[in-house]
Amino acid sequence: MVKPKILLGLLGQAVDGGLDESRWERWRPTVSLFQQEDLVIDRLELLVQRSEHRLAKVIEEDISALSPETEIRRHQVHFDDPWDFAEVYAVLRDFADGLAFDAEREDYLVHITTGTHVAQICMFLLTETRHLPARLVQTAPPRRKRKPDPGQYAIIDLDLSRYDQLAARFAAEREGTISFLKAGIETRSATFNERIDEIERVAIRSTAPILLTGPTGVGKTRLAHRIYELRRRQHLVAGGFVEVNCATLRGDQAMSALFGHERGAFTGALERREGLLRTADGGLLFLDEVGELGLDEQAMLLRALEEGTFLPLGSDAPASSSFQLICGTNRNLAERVRDGEFREDLLARIDLWTFPLPALRERLEDVEPNLEYELERYARDTGRRVTFNREARARFLDFATAPTSTWKANFRDFSAALTRMATLAPGGRINAEVVTAEAERLRGQWSDLERSRGSDAIVEEVLGDRAAELDRFDRVQLAEVLHQCRGARSMSAAGRELFAQSRARKKSKNDADRLAKYLARFGLTWTDVRE
């Protein structure tokens, strides 16, 4: 069944004007719609301002002559200032809210050729947001001045999914944007790809603060810079990218670096300093390790975010800066709030959009595409192209994705490993010997790092709250076992190292079983330790 077509439109005081007979020689957009042979309009909802009733009567008579079957309903509206966006939108929104729509039985068109540009924009917005459940219709005068010629019209459906070509173009643009955020790496981790997909939408649609969390080396700084570049492409930011590692800021130097100082503000302040917030005016400020900021700096940063002003050291006059903010941290800021080391109000201000970035060991399927990326980066940086031979490549991928490979510094470790192997590769070809040497180097590095953390850290990491129930003797012994397990390829290998002296005197040499029983005393399995 063909639905009745209902047209909604403003009477155009200028373009629809004309009261004498010569009006038929002019193009009038509202009337022209009823001169189209292939467009039948069953009802016209005509919005008319108070001063236009005489013109409205003539227009209605002309439409009735052209299309006697059309029902015409006149609605009075009034704009004190037809160029005042807020006023025009409010009037048209009230009209839309007061009209009874039945989209199941009627087909609605909104004419956007008449009225001021402000009114046309408002009609578009009301249609886009479905306050007017309609399609748009646009009219244009005839291309040649032949009489009679009603000109052209076009119906525009704002459901872009109906336009295959447009949908394909937008999809391709979005894919390109997401690829840009990922530095062109075709990542395979579903979790990471979903995260980047969400970041892309937020980066384009919002300039509110973003908080990137995750362990050291997961790529927070690189992603922050990519978000900035994306916003700059979209004309959402005009200034520069300013980066600071908050862990390097201490005391007066922290306040000075961020907020600037006046000459003589403290000992050694021989010259006035702008500060990074003023440098970032109009641009984007990336505060890495924001959890390391002191409480005084946090208070000043909160003021800058909420009011756009702050006090440089030694100044009585506030300075101003309008900047976008991205923060990075490897700390649990909620815990630091609980411990009194981070302001709760600042955390509430910066975590509107919080995105945890997964560690490398949580996205091992991305090791191979990142391997290719790092080799390409090395070639760009050095002008020297290096490749793996088949055996070496397989051996490195096996090592990189093994449970024993903890990648403590994540992609920072990974990038450094590829750089070392590429540099040492004989004849530009990484072989199995180079891979073996690098694997041993990394295992030793990770083991030393584990031991440097001390017994308390690794036991608490594995046991959680249960660690507090252990005697000191058991804690120290268990820590040594856990360190050994973390650095071994298998349970049997760990057992051989732990029981090297006693195993020679035993008839049974099932070191794995012996280690499993020891771990079971603490409610642990091999899998628990390795995770």
N, C-alpha and C positions, 0 to 999 in steps of 0.2 A: 504494500500500500504506500502511495506517495504521501509524505507528510505535507501539511500546509506550510508554506513559507511565511515567516514573520520577519519583517524588516524593522530594525530600531535605528533611528538616526536623528541628529540635530538639524534643524532648519538652518541653512546657511544664509545669513542676512545679506551678505554681499554676493556670493556666487549663485544663490538661488533667486536673487532679486529680479525686479522688473514687473510692472503692473499693467503696462499697455500691450498692444498687440505685437509690438516688436520683440516681446519676450520670447516668442516662439523661434525667433531667428538666433537666439543666444543659447549656449550650452548651459543647462542648469543641472547640476549633479543629482539632486534628489529626483527631479522629474525624469532625468535621462534613464533611470533604472526602470521606469515604467514604459519606456520606449523600446526596450530590448525584446526582440521577438522570442528569444529562448529563455526568458526569465519571467515566471509568473509569481507575483507576490500577492498572498491572500490577505495579509493585514499589515498595516503600517502603524507603528508606534512612533509618533512624531513629537520630538521635544522642541518646544517653542518658548522663547523668552517673551516677557510681558509686552515689550515694545514691538513685537513682530506679528501681532495677531492679524493685522490687515493683510500682510504678505502671506501668512499661513493660510488664510481663507482662499486667496487666489491659487496658491500651490495645491491645496486640497481639491479645488474645482478642476484644475488642469489634470491632476492625477485621476480624478473620477471620470473625466472625459476620455482619458487614454485607457483606463482599466476600471470599468464600472464594477467589476466583481470584487475589487479590493476594499476591505473595510479600513477606515481611517480613524485612529484614536489619537486625540491631541492631548499632550501633557505639558503643563506650564512649569518652566524652571526659571530660576533667576540667578544671575551672577552679578554681584556688585562690580567685580573686576574679572572679566573673562580671561585675563592673563595671570591671575593668581592661582598657582597650581593647587595649593591646599584647599582653597575655596571651591574651585571647579571640581576637584576630585570628590570632595565631601558631598556636593550637590548630586553629582552623577552616581556616586555610591548609594546615596539615599534612594535615588530613583530605582537603581537596580535591586536594592533590597526590598523595595515596596512592590515590585512587579511579580506577578504569579507566573512562574515558568512551568511548562510541562514538556520537558525535552523528549519524553517517550513518544509523544503524539505530535509535537510541532518541531519544525526545523527553523532555527533562529539565525538571522544575519544581522551584523552590526556594521553600519555604514560609517567609515572613518575618513571620508573626503571633506566633509563639511565641519564648520566650527573653527575656532582658533587652533593653532598647533597644540596648545595646552590641552584643549578639549579632546583633540584627536589622540594625544598620548594617553589621556585618562581613559578614553574608551578602549584603547588597546590594552592597557593594564587590567581593566576590569574584565575584559574578555580572556586575557591570558591567565588570570587567577580564577577563572570560572565563576566569578560573580555574575557575569553574563554568559550563560552556557551556549555560546554561539560560535559561528565562523565569521570572519571579517569579509566585508565586500568593499572594494575600492573602485572608484570610477575615474575616468580620464576623458578629456575633451577629444573630439575627432582630430585625427592627424591631418586631414585635409578639410578645408572649409567648404564641404558640400552639404547642401540642404535637401531634405532633412537628414541629419546624421546624429544619432544619439551618443556617439563616442564609444569608448570601450569600458568594460567592467571586468573585474577579476575577483573570484572568491578564494580567500586564503584560509586554510585550515591550520590552526596553531599546533595541532598534534603533528609534530615533525616526523613521527614514526611513519606517517602516511607518505612521506616524500622519500622514496628509496635512495635517490641520489644524494639528498641532503643528509639523510641518516648515515649513509656510508661515509660521507665526507667528515661529519662530526665524529664518527667512530674512529676514523683514521687519525684525525687530529688529536683525539684523546689518547689513542695508543701511542702516538708520537710524544705526547706530553709525559705519559707514564714512563716511557722508555728513557726520556731525558732525565727524569728524577732518578732512575736507576743507572745513570751514566751509560746507557746503551747496553747494559748487561742483560742477556735474556735469562733472567733468574727462573728457577723451577720450583722454588718453595711456595706452596699455595698460601701459607700464612703470611710470608713476606710480601707476596704480590697483592694480597688483600689489603695489607697495611699501606702499601704505596698507593693503591687505588684510592683509599680514603684520604690519604695525605694530599693527593692531587686535587681532589674536590675541594678540600678545605683551603689549600694554598691559593686557588683561583677565586673562591667565593667569599673568603674571609681574610681580613688583615689583623684579626685578633691574635694575642700571643699564642705561640705553640711551644709545647714542652716535649723534647725528645729524650727518652730515657733508655738506659741499656748499659752494659758493661763497657769498659774501655776498649776502643778499637773497632766498634761495630759500625762506624761510619756516620756518627752524628754531625760532625763538622762538615763533611762532604755533602750530606743531605741538606743541611741548613743553607749551604751556598747554592745548591741546586734550586731550593725553594725560592731563594732570592732571585736567581736568574729567571726562573719561571714567572715570578710576579713582575719582574722588569719587562719581560716580553709582553705581558698582558697589560702593561702601563698601570700597574697597581702600586708601583714604587718608582720614584725618580732618582733618589739619592744613591749613595754607595753602600757597600757591605762592610760593616765594622765588626771585627771579631776580637774577643778577649777571653782568656782563660782565667776564671776567677780564682783558681787555686794559686795563681802567682801574685795575687793582690793581698797586701797586708798593711794594717794600720793606716797612717795618714796617706801613704802612697796609694792605698786602695781608693780612698775618697777622692784623692787628686786625679788619679787615672780615669775614674768613671765620671766624676762631676766637675773636674777642673778646680783651679784655685787662683786666688789673687796673689799678686806679688807680696811677699812677706807674711803669707798665711802661716808658715811654719819654718823652722830652721832649714835653710837650703832652698827655700822657694824664692829664687832670685828673679824669676820672670813669671808673668801671668800664663796660665795654662787653660786651654779650652776644655779639655776633658772629652772622653769618648762619646758621651751622650749627645753633646753638641755636634761632634763630628758626624754622628749618625742622623742628624736632623734631615728629614726627608727621605731617609734610607732605612736600612734594616740593621739592627744590632743583635749579634749572636753572643750570648753569655754562656760560654761552655763551663761546665762544673759549677753551675749557679749555686749548688748546695754549699759551696765553700765560702760564699760571701759572709762577711760579718753582719751582725744584727743592725748596726748603724747604717751600713751600706744598703741592707735590705729595706730599711725604713725609708731611705731617700729614694730608692728605686721605686718603691710602691707609690710614693708621692708623684714621681715623674710619670708613672703609668696612669694614675688617676687624674692628675691635674695638668700634666704637661709641663710642670715647672719643678725646679729643684734649686738648692742653695750651694753654689761652689764654696769651697773652703775659704774662709776669710772674707766672704762677701755678705752684705746685708740685703742686696738686691737679688731677687730670684732670677735665674736663667730659664729659658724655655727651649724645648726640643720636641718635635713631633716625629716619632720613629716607630717602626714596627719591631717586634721583639720575638726572637726565638731563643729558648733556653735549652741547655743540654745538661744532663747529670747522670752519673752512675750510682748515685746515692738514692736511698729510699727517703724521699723528702717528708713523707708522712711520719716516719720514725723520728726524723730530726725535729719535726714540729713537736712530737711527744716529748722529746728530750730537751726542748727549749732552745734548740740551735737553729731553728728556721721559723720565720713568722707565718702563722696560720693564714693571716689575711693576704700575705704576698702569694702563698701557695694557691689560695683560692683565685687569685687574680691571673696566675700564669698557667693554670692547668685546665682551662676551658677545653683545649685540644691537647690531649696527652697521647703520645704515640710511643709505646715500648718497641725498641728495635731488637730483634732476636740475635743471640750470639751465633758465631759460626757453627759451633757444635749442634745448634738447634736447626740448622738449615744446611746439612751436609750435601744435599742434592745440588746446592749452588757452588760447590767446590770447583767442579769442572768448568762451568761458564766463567767463573772468576779467574780461573787459571788462564784462560784465553785472554781475558781482559788485561791481566797483569803483564802477560807477554807483549801484548800490543802497546801497553803503556811504556814498558821498558824500551821497546823499539822507537817509540816517539821521543822519549827522553834522551836516548843515547845515540840514535841513528844506527843501531846495531840489532838486526833481527836474529832472534835465537829460538830454536825449536827443541822439542823432546824427541828422542828416538822412541820406538814403540814400547820397548821393555821398560825404559825409564819412566815414561808417562804412566803406564799401568802401575808400576811400583809406587810412584808418588801418590797417585789417586788412592791406592790401597792404604798407604800410610795416612794420608790426610783425612780419610773418612773412617779410620779405625777408632774404636771406643777409647783406645789408649791416648789418642791425640787430642789433648785438651784445648789447644789453641788459646792459651791464657790471655793473650792480647788480641785475640780474634783476627780481624782482617789486617791489623797492623803487623802481627806475626806472619800472616800468610803472605802479605806483600813483601815483607823483608826476606822471607824464605825464597820467593821467586826471584827477587833481585840478586840474592847471593848466588843461587844456582845459575842464573843467566850470566852473571859476571864470570863465574869460574868455568863455564861450559867450554870444553876444548873445541875449537873450530866452529863455534856457534851452535853446538849440538849438545844438549843436556843428556848425559848417559846415566846408566844405573849406578855407577860409582859415585857420581856427584849427588844423586838422590839419597843414597845410603848415608853418605857423610852428613848431609843436611838433616836427615831424619834423626841421626844420633845426636847431632848438635841440639836440635829442638827438644828431644827427650831429656837430655841433661839440663837444659835451661829450665824446662817446666818442673823437673824434679827439684832443682835448687830453689826455685821460686816457692814451691810447696813447703819445703823445709824451712825457708826463711819466714814463712807465715807463723811458724810455731805450732805446738801441739794443740793449744786451745782452739785455734781457728779451724783446723781441719776436722777436729772431733765435733765441734759445734755445727759445722756445715753439714756433716753426715748424720749426726744424731739429733740435732735440733735441741728442743727443751730437755730431752733425756740426758744430755751431756752433764747437766748440773747434778745428776744423781751419782756420777762416778767418783770413786776415790782418785786422788792425785796419781797414785801408782798405776791404776788401770788406764787413766787418761793418757799418761805418757807412753805406756806400752801400746795402747790402741793407736795412738797417733803415728808411731813408727810403722805399724802394720799397714795403716791406711796409706801412708806415703809410698810404701813399697808396692801396694796394690795399684795405686794410681799410675806408677811408672812402668808397670809390667805389661807384657802383651797378653798374658792369660793368667788364670788362677794357678795353674801348674808352675808357670815361670815365677810368679810371686812366691809360691811355696818353696821352690828350690832355693831362692835367695834367703828367705827367712829361716829356713831349717837346714842350711848348708852344713853346719857342724854336726848336728844331732842325727841327720838322716843317714850318715855313713855307719852309725852304730845300730841302726834299726833294720830288721828284716823287711818290714813293710816300708815302701818309699812312696806312698800315696800322699804327696805333699798337698795336693789340691784338697783332698778330703780333710786333712789335718787343719788346713787354713779355713775351710768351710765351717768346721766345728768351732774353731776359735771365734769366727765372726758371729756364729749363731748365739754365742754367749751374750752378745749385745743386741740380739734381735736383727742382725744384718745379714744380707746375702751379698754375693759378688756383684750382682746388678746394682744393689743399693750403693755400694762403694763407688762403682764406676760412674754412676749418674751424679 
